[in-house]
Amino acid sequence: MKIGLLYCSYEDCVALLYAFSDGKLNLENDSNTFSFFYKNDEYIFSCKYKEIEQCDYKIRLFHTFQEWKNFTGFDKLIQTQTVENYHISNQALKEYLDAGNICLSSASISFEHPNFYYEPILNLIFFYYQFGFNFLNYYKFDKKNNLLGIYHKPIDGVNSHKNHRNYLYLQIKNILQFDFTAYNSNDYNLKLLLQPYTLFGHWGNTHITSYLDFTTSVCNVIFETLHSNGNEENPDNKMHGRQYITEKTLKAVCFSEEEIFFIWYGPTKLFKHLVDMGFWFLNCEFYNQEKEAPQTVGYADGILSYSAMEQSVIDTSIFLKELKDKLNDNNLVHSYLMEKYGEKLKNNTKLFKELLNSYPKKEDVLNLIKNGKGN
């Protein structure tokens, strides 16, 4: 059977193409038409309707949710959510799904539906190709100028949603003092890496500043967009329960290959999901489930929720400080960490490459695309 999938933009289809084709794509010259085979079926992706017009089964791919009622003449609609959260009500989302349509999403929702497929790892695959991580050389930089680095500087009154990050930043700064560095374009190698990329007729510039900055530190802090209980605080809010990971997590995974350690901070639910999959970050060693009981801490003008996720970041910072005080050299600290945890960095790289080469749930998703599950 020939299954045709009409897409409009790179965002509609790239995660599907790379996750489900095992990287074995057939490309028609200058046509933006791609295909791969699985068992007895050929999946044909094109931005031109004439290329899929004669297919046995025609699917429309899209990601901007509000337009779905305008699509006609297709056997099925598939909405892909591979950048951020849904910003629509549960009622509107259920209406779409109940009509027999499908969502393939890297963002979770607060209800279950047979036509809704959730997998946060789709975001890692999407951003890996969108931002050109597949073009990078992953080299090891031995001279460590900093103990701990970060891309964040607290700014009062700009974004209250960053209060958790601001709080942790100040806590870490208090622990590490001058061994904690916030990257600045005037001081480090912050720049645009230019990389033409014509396969999808997509972006011309790739912004991978951290490729150059992260290498200068023994360890780095990754602050995900959402905090530890982000979008779980208020059940009456339409964003309740909706969580996702971004390219920030991808950096922590990809740059494990460069023997760089990372402290990861974000939603507890996603932290556990990543750990269950086999990924590892330095604060995994200091995460204590028993500290998950609800706590609060005063910060600026408000009260922040506080849990094991925050504490693991603080405890890891204390650990790094004690190591630095003992060894008195960033390179020696890095050598110590490599001896103790180096295999876990290698496993991050191994696991992610396995996901890129063969997505383990491919058959389930392709079956959903082809056959659906009904209401």
KESELO-287778 format. One record per atom (N, C-alpha, C, O): residue in one letter; x, y, z. Coordinates in pm, whole numbers, plus 50000, padded with zeros to 5 digits. Example, Ala and Ser with C-alpha at 12.3 -4.5 7.8 and 13.67 -1.06 7.14 Angstrom:
A513194943150780;A512304955050780;A513204967050780;A514244966850846;S512854977550708;S513674989450714;S512905000350787;S513415011450804;
//
This chain:
M500844988050000;M500005000050000;M500885012450000;M501915012950066;K500435022549924;K501105035449924;K500325045150013;K499135047649991;I501025050550112;I500405059750206;I501015073450183;I502205075450206;G500215082850140;G500705096150110;G500445105650225;G499345105950281;L501455113450261;L501335123050371;L501715136850320;L502875139450289;L500745145550311;L500955159150262;L501365168050378;L500645168950478;Y502505174850364;Y502945183950469;Y503115197950411;Y503255199750290;C503095207650499;C503285221450457;C504645226750499;C505295234150424;S505085223050618;S506355228050668;S507185216850728;S506685205950755;Y508445219750747;Y509395210350807;Y508895205550942;Y509055193850976;E508305214451019;E507825211051152;E506755200251148;E506625192451242;D505965199851040;D504895189951029;D505415175651027;D504765166651080;C506585173650968;C506925159950930;C508285154950974;C508515142850970;V509205163651017;V510575159051034;V510715148251140;V511465138651120;A510015149551254;A510135139351358;A509635125851308;A510215115451339;L508545125951229;L508015113551174;L508995107351077;L509235095251080;L509555115650990;L510475110550889;L511675103550953;L512015092350917;Y512295110351047;Y513525104951103;Y513275094351210;Y514075085151224;A512185095451284;A511915085651388;A511455072351330;A511765061851386;F510725072651220;F510085060551172;F510715054551047;F510335043651004;S511675061550988;S512325056350868;S513665049950898;S514295044350808;D514105050551023;D515445045951061;D516515053150980;D517595047650957;G516225065350938;G517185073350864;G517385069150720;G518265074350652;K516565059750672;K516725054750534;K515655061150445;K514625055150417;L515945073350403;L514985080850324;L515375080850177;L516555081650142;N514365079850091;N514565082049949;N514135096349918;N513035100449953;L514995103749852;L514725117749821;L514695119649671;L515645116249601;E513575125249621;E513495128949480;E514125142649463;E513805151949537;N515005143949366;N515805156049349;N514945168549341;N514035169549259;D515265178249428;D514655191549426;D513135191449434;D512485200949390;S512555180849488;S511095180049488;S510495181549628;S509285183249641;N511325181049732;N510825180749869;N509845169249891;N508925170149972;T510075158449817;T509295146249833;T510225135249885;T511285132749827;F509805128749994;F510625118650059;F509775106050078;F508555106850087;S510435094750084;S509685082450107;S510545072350181;S511775072850176;F509875063150249;F510565051750306;F509595040050307;F508375041850300;F510155027950315;F509365015850314;F509385009550452;F510395009750522;Y508255003950489;Y508184995950611;Y507244984250584;Y506054986050556;K507804972350595;K507084960150560;K506574961450417;K507374963250326;N505274960650395;N504764961050258;N504234974750218;N503594976150113;D504494984750300;D503934998050274;D505025008150240;D506145007450292;E504675017450152;E505555028550122;E504915041350176;E503765044450145;Y505655048650256;Y505185061250312;Y505815072650233;Y507045074150230;I504975080450168;I505455091150079;I505065104650140;I503885107450158;F506055112850171;F505845126150226;F506115136450117;F507155135950052;S505195145650098;S505405155949997;S504665168750036;S503655168250106;C505185179949990;C504475192650011;C503615196049890;C503025206849884;K503545186949793;K502735188949673;K501675178049664;K501995166149667;Y500445182149654;Y499345172549655;Y499435162849537;Y499075151149551;K499905167549423;K499955158849304;K500865146749326;K500695136549259;E501825147949419;E502745136949445;E502085125649525;E502555114349522;I501005128849597;I500345118349676;I498925115549625;I498215107349683;E498535122149519;E497155121349471;E496725107149436;E495565103549456;Q497645099149386;Q497315085549344;Q497595075149453;Q497515063149428;C497935079649572;C498215070149681;C496935063249727;C495845068749713;D497075051349782;D495915043849832;D495285050649954;D494085049349978;Y496115057750029;Y495665063650154;Y496305077350166;Y497525078750156;K495485087550186;K495995101250187;K495775107650324;K494675107750378;I496865113050379;I496865118950512;I497365133250503;I498315136150431;R496725142150577;R497215155950586;R497945157750719;R497395155150825;L499205162250711;L499995165550829;L499955180550852;L500025188350758;F499855184550976;F499865198851008;F500215200451156;F500145190751232;H500585212451196;H500895214651338;H500155226551397;H500025227451519;T499685235751314;T498915247251366;T497475242951381;T496735242651283;F497075239751502;F495885231851530;F494575237851479;F493695230451435;Q494435250951484;Q493135257251458;Q492605255051316;Q491415257051293;E493445251051222;E493025250251083;E492425236851042;E492065235150926;W492305227351131;W492005213751090;W490655212151023;W490505203550937;K489665220251058;K488325218751000;K488275223150853;K487295220650784;N489315229750807;N489355234250668;N489935223950573;N489875225750452;F490505213150627;F491115202950542;F490055192950496;F489345187150578;T489955190950367;T489005181450311;T489705172550209;T490775176050157;G489095161150181;G489635152250078;G490725142950127;G491445137150045;F490865141350260;F491895132450314;F491245121150394;F490165122850451;D491905109650397;D491405098350475;D491615100550625;D490875095050707;K492615108450660;K492895110950801;K493695123750815;K494455127450725;L493535130350929;L494355141850963;L495275137951079;L494855131251173;I496525142251071;I497475139851179;I498105153151217;I498785159551138;Q497855157151342;Q498455169351395;Q499715165551473;Q499665157051562;T500825171951439;T502085169151507;T502445180751599;T502385192451559;Q502815177451721;Q503165187651821;Q504585184851866;Q504815177051959;T505545191251800;T506945187951827;T507785200251862;T508995200151840;V507185210551914;V507955222251956;V507635226052099;V508555227752180;E506365227552133;E506005231752268;E504655226152307;E504175216552247;N504035232252408;N502765227452460;N501585230852370;N501685239252281;Y500475224052396;Y499205228152337;Y498685240452410;Y498795241552533;H498125249752334;H497565261852394;H496065263052361;H495545273952342;I495405251552355;I493965251152330;I493305243752445;I493985237352526;S491995244552454;S491275237952562;S491185222952539;S491295218352425;N490985215452646;N490775201152634;N489555198052547;N489555188352472;Q488535206352556;Q487315204252479;Q487605204852329;Q487115196452253;A488385214752287;A488715216052145;A489595204452098;A489455199651986;L490485200152183;L491365189052148;L490585175952138;L490835167952048;K489665173852230;K488865161652227;K487935161352107;K487685150752050;E487415172952067;E486565173551947;E487325168451825;E486795160851745;Y488555172851813;Y489395168551701;Y489675153551707;Y489555146551606;L490045148551823;L490375134451839;L489155125551822;L489245114851762;D488015129851875;D486785122051865;D486295120651721;D485525111651689;A486745129751635;A486385129051494;A487195118551419;A487065117151297;G488065111151491;G488845100551430;G490235104951386;G490965097251325;N490595117251417;N491905122451381;N492945118851486;N492615114251595;I494205121151453;I495315116651537;I496215128251575;I496425137551496;C496745127751697;C497805136751741;C499045128451770;C498975118451843;L500185132351715;L501475126851751;L502215137951823;L502665147551760;S502355136751954;S502745148252034;S503915145452127;S504025134652185;S504785155352138;S505845154852239;S505425162252365;S506185162852461;A504215167752365;A503655174552483;A502555165852542;A501685160852470;S502575164252672;S501555156252739;S500285164552758;S500305176752750;I499175157552783;I497925164052818;I497375157352943;I497905147252988;S496305162952999;S495815158153129;S494725147653115;S494095144053215;F494465142652995;F493495131852977;F494045121952876;F494995125052804;E493465110152870;E493915099852777;E492915098452663;E491715100352682;H493425095152545;H492575092652428;H493315082952337;H494525084552318;P492635072952280;P493315063052196;P493975068952072;P494895062952016;N493505080552027;N494085086751908;N495165097051941;N495665103951852;F495525097952069;F496555107352110;F497795099452149;F497775091652244;Y498895101652074;Y500145094652103;Y501145104752159;Y501485114652094;Y501605102052282;Y502525111052351;Y503885104752367;Y504005093552417;E504915111852323;E506285107252339;E507215119252342;E507505124952237;P507695123252460;P508555135152468;P509845133852389;P510435143952350;I510285121552364;I511535119552291;I511425124252146;I512435126952082;L510205125352093;L510035130851958;L510645144751948;L511175148551843;N510585152352058;N511195165652057;N512705164852040;N513295172851967;L513335155252106;L514785153952092;L515165150951948;L516125156551895;I514415142151884;I514675138751744;I514435150851654;I515235153651565;F513335157951680;F513005169651599;F514095180351607;F514575185051504;F514475184151729;F515455194851745;F516845190551700;F517645198951658;Y517155177651709;Y518445172651664;Y518665176051517;Y519755180251478;Y517625174251439;Y517745177251296;Y517445191851264;Y518105197651178;Q516475197851330;Q516125211751302;Q517285221251328;Q517545230351249;F517985219051439;F519065228251476;F520445223451433;F521455229251473;G520485212951352;G521755209051290;G522735202051379;G523935202351353;F522265195551486;F523175188151571;F523805176451496;F524875171651534;N523155171951390;N523705161051310;N524915165551229;N525615157251172;F525185178651222;F526335183651148;F527535186351239;F528625189351189;L527365185251369;L528425189051460;L529485178151474;L529195166251463;N530705182651497;N531765173651541;N531795174151694;N531925184951752;Y531685162751757;Y531655162351903;Y533065159251954;Y533465147651963;Y533785169751988;Y535165168252032;Y535265170652183;Y534375176652244;K536345166052240;K536565167352384;K537545178652409;K538645178752354;F537155188152492;F537955199852524;F538485198252666;F537715198652762;D539805196452678;D540375192352806;D540605203852903;D540635201553024;K540745215952855;K541045227152945;K539745232853000;K538975239052927;K539505230853128;K538275235353191;K538515248353268;K539155248453373;N537995259253214;N538185272253277;N537225274553393;N537475282753481;N536105267153394;N535065269253495;N534675255953558;N534835245353498;L534175256653679;L533645244753743;L532215242153697;L531895230953655;L531355252253705;L529955250753667;L529515262753584;L529755274153622;G528875259953471;G528415270653382;G526925270153362;G526275259953388;I526365281353314;I524915282253296;I524575293153195;I525315302853181;Y523455291553126;Y522855302153046;Y521645307653121;Y520515303853092;H521865316353214;H520755322453286;H521295333453375;H522315331753442;K520605344853377;K520905355453472;K519585360653524;K518755365053445;P519365360353654;P518075364953708;P517885379853685;P518775387853712;I516705383253636;I516345397353614;I515035399953685;I514025393653652;D515025408753779;D513825411453858;D512725417453773;D512955426353691;G511505412453793;G510325418653735;G510105416253588;G509245422653528;V510855407053527;V510695404753384;V509745393153356;V508825394453276;N509975382053422;N509175370053395;N509015362153525;N509945355453570;S507825363153583;S507595356353712;S507705341353699;S507965334453798;H507515335853577;H507605321453558;H509035316353574;H509265304353583;K509995325553577;K511385321553593;K511845322253740;K513035320753768;N510925324553831;N511315325953970;N512005313554025;N512925314754106;H511575301653982;H512225289554029;H513685289253982;H514585285754058;R513895293053857;R515255293353804;R516075304153875;R517235301953909;N515455315653896;N516165326453966;N516585322054106;N517705324554150;Y515655315454175;Y515935310754311;Y517105300954311;Y518025302254391;L517075291254220;L518135281354216;L519465287654173;L520515284154225;Y519395296854079;Y520615303854036;Y521295310454155;Y522505309154174;L520515317454236;L521085324454351;L521595314654457;L522605317254523;Q520895303354473;Q521355293254568;Q522695287454523;Q523605285754604;I522805284354394;I524065278854341;I525185289054352;I526305285754391;K524865301454318;K525865312054325;K526385313654468;K527575315954490;N525495312554563;N525885313754703;N526815302354745;N527695304154829;I526605290554686;I527435278954720;I528805279454651;I529835277154714;L528795282654521;L530015281354442;L530785294454424;L531965294254389;Q530125305554446;Q530775318554431;Q531395319954291;Q530685318854191;F532705322254284;F533355324854156;F533575312254072;F534045313053959;D533225300754127;D533295288454048;D532025286053967;D531885275653902;F531115295553970;F529865294753896;F529855305953792;F529965317653827;T529725302253663;T529855311953554;T528595312453469;T528115302153421;A528055324553451;A526965326753356;A527595331353225;A528285341453221;Y527355323853118;Y527995326752990;Y527555340352936;Y526385343952944;N528505347552882;N528255360852828;N528965361952694;N530115357852681;S528295367552596;S528855368152461;S530135376252455;S530935374452364;N530335385252549;N531545393352549;N532745385652604;N533885389252577;D532485375152680;D533555368052747;D533835354252687;D534945349152698;Y532805348252623;Y532965334752573;Y532675334152424;Y532525344252356;N532615321852376;N532535319752232;N531095319652181;N530745311552095;L530255328552235;L528855328852195;L528765334152052;L529205345252026;K528205326551961;K528145330851822;K527145322151745;K526665311951795;L526855326351622;L526055318251531;L526975309251451;L527975313851395;L526645296551445;L527335287651355;L526525286751226;L525345283251228;L527155289951117;L526435290050990;L526515276350926;L527585270250918;Q525375271550881;Q525345258550817;Q524205258150716;Q523045257450755;P524515258550588;P523435257250490;P522815243450499;P523505233450518;Y521525242950486;Y520815230250497;Y519675230650398;Y518695237750418;T519795222950290;T518835224150181;T517925212050168;T517015211950085;L518145201750249;L517375189450233;L515885192050240;L515115186250162;F515455200750333;F514045204050345;F513755218350300;F512645223250320;G514745224950239;G514555238850204;G514315247350327;G513595257250322;H514925243350439;H514635249850567;H515765259350602;H516455264250513;W515965261950730;W516815272350783;W518185273250717;W518705263450664;G518755285350723;G520095287350672;G521125288950782;G522305286450759;N520695292950901;N521625294951012;N521265285851129;N520085283751157;T522265280651195;T522035272051309;T522575278751434;T523735282851438;H521735279951536;H522135286651659;H522495276051762;H521615270651828;I523785273151775;I524225263051869;I525355269051954;I526465263851956;T525045279852021;T526065286852099;T526695277952204;T527895278852229;S525885269552265;S526395261652378;S527445251552334;S528225246752417;Y527475248252207;Y528505239152157;Y529895244752192;Y530815237152221;L530025257752188;L531305264052214;L531495267952360;L532625268052409;D530425270952430;D530535275552567;D530565264152668;D531375264352761;F529705254352652;F529635243452748;F530965236152765;F531275231252873;T531745235452657;T532995227952663;T533995233852760;T534925226952802;T533825246652798;T534795253252886;T534575249953033;T535405253553117;S533485243053065;S533155240153205;S533175225153234;S532935216953145;V533485221953358;V533425207953401;V531995202953393;V531735191753347;C531065211353437;C529655207653443;C528825219953406;C529295231253420;N527605217753360;N526705228653325;N525315226053380;N524905214553399;V524585236753406;V523205235653452;V522275238053333;V522425247853260;I521325229053315;I520285230753214;I518975233853285;I518465225553360;F518425245553261;F517095248953311;F516095246853198;F516115254253099;E515235236953213;E514165235153114;E513155246553127;E513165254153224;T512265247653028;T511295258553026;T510375258253146;T510095268653206;L509895246353182;L508975244953295;L509715241153421;L510755234453415;H509195245253537;H509815241553663;H509295228053711;H508555221253639;S509685224053831;S509505210153873;S508045205653875;S507775193953848;N507105214353907;N505695210553898;N504945219553799;N503765222453816;G505665223953698;G505085232753598;G503865226853531;G503865215153491;N502815234953519;N501535231053457;N500825219853532;N499995212753474;E501145218153659;E500395208753742;E499785215553864;E499125209053945;E499995228653876;E499585235453999;E498075237854007;E497505237354116;N497445240453893;N496045244853895;N495195236553800;N495235238753679;P494425227053851;P493595218553764;P492555226153683;P492065220953583;D492215238453723;D491235246153648;D491845253353528;D491125258753445;N493155253253519;N493835259653408;N493895250153290;N494155238253309;K493675255053168;K493665246153051;K495045240253022;K495155230552947;M496105246053082;M497445240653062;M497775229753163;M498875224053158;H496865226553254;H497125216853359;H497575203453301;H496925197853213;G498685198353354;G499175185253315;G499965184753186;G500425174053146;R500125196053120;R500795196052990;R502275199353006;R502635210353049;Q503115189852973;Q504555191652990;Q505295186752867;Q504805178352791;Y506495192252847;Y507295188852730;Y508755192352758;Y509055200052849;I509645186652679;I511055190152686;I511455197352558;I510785196252455;T512545204752566;T512965213152454;T514385209552412;T514965199652456;E514945218052325;E516315216052280;E517325217352393;E518475213252379;K516895223152506;K517795224152621;K518195210252669;K519365207752698;T517215201252678;T517515187552718;T518355180552613;T519235172652646;L518085183352486;L518875177352379;L520355180552396;L521215171952376;K520655193052434;K522055196752454;K522705188452564;K523835183752550;A521975186552673;A522515178752784;A522795164352741;A523735158052790;V521975159152651;V522165145452603;V523275144752499;V524185136552510;C523205153452398;C524175153052288;C525595155552335;C526525148552293;F525775165352423;F527125169152462;F527715159952567;F528825162352616;S526975149452604;S527595138852683;S528745132752605;S529725127952664;E528625132852472;E529685127252388;E530985135052402;E532055129752373;E530895147452445;E532085155652466;E532585154852610;E533435162552652;E532045145252683;E532445142952822;E532185155352909;E533025159252990;I531015161352889;I530585172652969;I529455167853059;I528545160953015;F529525171653185;F528495167653281;F527425178553289;F527695190353267;F526195174153319;F525075183553325;F524225181053449;F524005169653489;I523775192053508;I522715191853608;I521435195853535;I521375206453474;W520425187253542;W519175189753469;W518085194053567;W517855187453668;Y517415205153534;Y516275209453616;Y515065212053527;Y515155219153427;G513935206053564;G512695207753490;G511585200253560;G511715196953679;P510475197253491;P509365190053554;P509795176353608;P510465168653539;T509395173653730;T509755160953794;T509285149053711;T509995139053698;K508085150153656;K507525139153577;K508415135953457;K508605124253424;L508955146253392;L509795144053275;L511195139353317;L511815131353246;F511675144153431;F512945139353483;F512875124153503;F513775116853463;K511805119653566;K511645105253591;K511505097553460;K512005086353448;H510815103353362;H510655096853232;H512005094953165;H512305084153114;L512825105353165;L514145104553103;L515025094253175;L515735086553111;V514965094353308;V515765084953386;V515295070553363;V516105061453352;D513985068653355;D513445055353329;D513885050053193;D514045038053175;M514065059153097;M514545055152965;M516025051552966;M516505044852875;G516735055753070;G518145052553080;G519085064453073;G520295062753086;F518545076553054;F519395088453049;F519845092253190;F519185089053289;W520975099153197;W521575102153326;W522125116353327;W522725120953230;F521925123353439;F522505136453463;F523145136053601;F522795127653683;L524075144953627;L524845144253751;L523945144853874;L524215138053973;N522875152853869;N521995153753987;N521125141354006;N520395140554105;C521175131853913;C520515118853938;C521115112254062;C520425105054135;E522395114854086;E523075108854200;E522605114754333;E522875109054439;F521915126054328;F521525133054450;F520005135054460;F519515141854550;Y519285129054365;Y517815130054368;Y517265119954468;Y517545108054457;N516495124754564;N515955116254669;N514435116954665;N513845127154698;Q513815106054624;Q512365105454610;Q511635109154738;Q510535114654734;E512235106154852;E511575108754980;E511395123655006;E510595127455091;K512115132054935;K511985146454952;K510915152354861;K510795164454847;E510115143454799;E509105147954704;E507865153654773;E506995159254706;A507775152354905;A506625157854977;A506545172854955;A507575179654954;P505325178254938;P505185192654909;P505825201255017;P505585199555136;Q506635210654971;Q507255220255059;Q507155233854992;Q506845234754873;T507405244255065;T507405257655006;T508605265355057;T509165262355162;V508985275254981;V510095283655020;V509765297954979;V509215300254871;G510105307355064;G509855321355032;G510865326454931;G512065323854943;Y510385333854830;Y511295339654732;Y510725352954684;Y509585353454637;A511505363554697;A511095376754649;A509715379954704;A509525380554825;D508745382054615;D507405386154658;D506435374554670;D505245376654696;G506915362254653;G505965351154653;G506505338854720;G507575339054782;I505755328054708;I506115315154765;I506285305254650;I505425304254562;L507395298254650;L507635288354547;L507415274354603;L507735271454718;S506855265654519;S506815251554556;S508255246354553;S509085251254476;Y508525236554636;Y509905232054653;Y509895217054675;Y509135212154759;S510715209854603;S510645195254612;S512025189154592;S513035196154595;A512035175854573;A513285168654553;A514045173254431;A515265172354426;M513325178354330;M513995182754208;M514915194554237;M516085194554197;E514385204554307;E515205216154345;E516365212054436;E517485216654419;Q516055203254531;Q517085199354627;Q518225191754559;Q519375192954601;S517905184054456;S518965176554388;S519945186054320;S521145183254313;V519455197254269;V520335207254206;V521245213354311;V522445214954288;I520685216854426;I521465222954534;I522495213054589;I523655216754611;D522075200654612;D522995190754668;D524135187654571;D525265185354614;T523855187554441;T524905185254342;T525905196854341;T527105194654326;S525405209054359;S526285220754365;S527205219954486;S528385223454477;I526665215454599;I527485213754719;I528565203154695;I529715204954735;F528195192354630;F529135181754595;F530285187054510;F531445184054535;L529945195054408;L530985200754321;L531895210154399;L533115210354378;K531305217954487;K532105227154568;K533085219554657;K534245223454668;E532635208854718;E533505200854804;E534635194454724;E535765193654772;L534325189954602;L535355184254517;L536405194654479;L537605192054483;K535925206554444;K536855217154405;K537735221254524;K538925223554507;D537155222154641;D537935225654759;D539005215054787;D540105218254832;K538675202654761;K539605191654789;K540705190854684;K541875188954717;L540345192154557;L541295189954448;L541945202854398;L543045202654341;N541235214054419;N541795227254389;N542135229154241;N542995237354208;D541465221854153;D541745223254009;D540555217953930;D540095206853954;N540065225953835;N538895221853756;N539155209253676;N538285200553665;N540355208153619;N540665196553538;N540735183853622;N540355173053576;L541225185153744;L541255173553832;L539845169453875;L539555157553890;V538965179353895;V537565176253927;V536935168653811;V536225158853831;H537215173453689;H536645166653572;H537175152453560;H536425143253529;S538455150553586;S539035137153579;S538405127953683;S538135116253655;Y538165133253802;Y537525125353907;Y536115121153864;Y535735109553879;L535355130653809;L533995127453766;L533995117353652;L533135108453646;M534955118653561;M535025109253449;M535325095053499;M534765085253449;E536215094153596;E536545080853650;E535335074553719;E535135062453712;K534545082853786;K533415077653863;K532155076053778;K531405066453796;Y531915085553686;Y530635085653614;Y530775085653461;Y529785086953389;G531995084153413;G532215085053269;G531405075153188;G530955078353077;E531205063253241;E530425052953169;E528975057253151;E528315053253054;K528475065353243;K527095069853232;K526945080353123;K525905081053058;L527975088353102;L527955097552987;L527985089652856;L527265092852762;K528825079452852;K528885071152731;K527545064552703;K527125063252588;N526865060552810;N525565054152791;N524535064052737;N523685060152657;N524595076952779;N523705087152721;N523875087652570;N522895087752495;T525135088052526;T525425088652383;T524935076252312;T524295077052207;K525235064652370;K524815051952309;K523295051152298;K522775047452193;L522605054652405;L521145053852406;L520525063152303;L519605059252232;F521035075552295;F520455085052202;F520705080952057;F519825082451972;K521895075852028;K522165071251892;K521275059451854;K520855058251739;E521005050951951;E520085039851924;E518685044951891;E518025039651802;L518235055451962;L516925061251934;L516895067651796;L515895066651724;L517985074151758;L518045080451626;L518055069851516;L517465071951409;N518715058851540;N518845048451439;N517595039751427;N517265034951318;S516915037651538;S515735029051534;S514835032151653;S515115028151765;Y513755039251626;Y512815042751732;Y512065030251776;Y511405023951693;P512145026251903;P511645013051946;P510135011351934;P509645000051926;K509375022551933;K507915021351925;K507385024151784;K506215027351765;K508275022751688;K507935026151549;K506715018551499;K505815024551439;E506665005651522;E505564997651467;E504225001851525;E503225002351453;D504195004951654;D502945009251716;D502435022251653;D501245023751626;V503355031551630;V502945044551577;V502535043451431;V501535049451390;L503295035951353;L502925034251212;L501585027151200;L500805030051109;N501315017951289;N500005011251289;N498895021251323;N497805020551266;L499165030351416;L498185040751448;L497955049851329;L496815053351298;I499035053751260;I498915062351142;I498095055551034;I497245061850971;K498345042951014;K497695035650905;K496265031650938;K495375032750853;N496045026951061;N494745020951093;N493915028851191;N492695027251195;G494555037551272;G493795044951373;G493305035551482;G493485023351476;K492675041551582;K492125033451693;K490665036751720;K490055031051811;G490115045751644;G488705049251667;G488535058451784;G489505064151833;N487285060051831;N486995069351941;N487125062252075;N486925068452180;
//
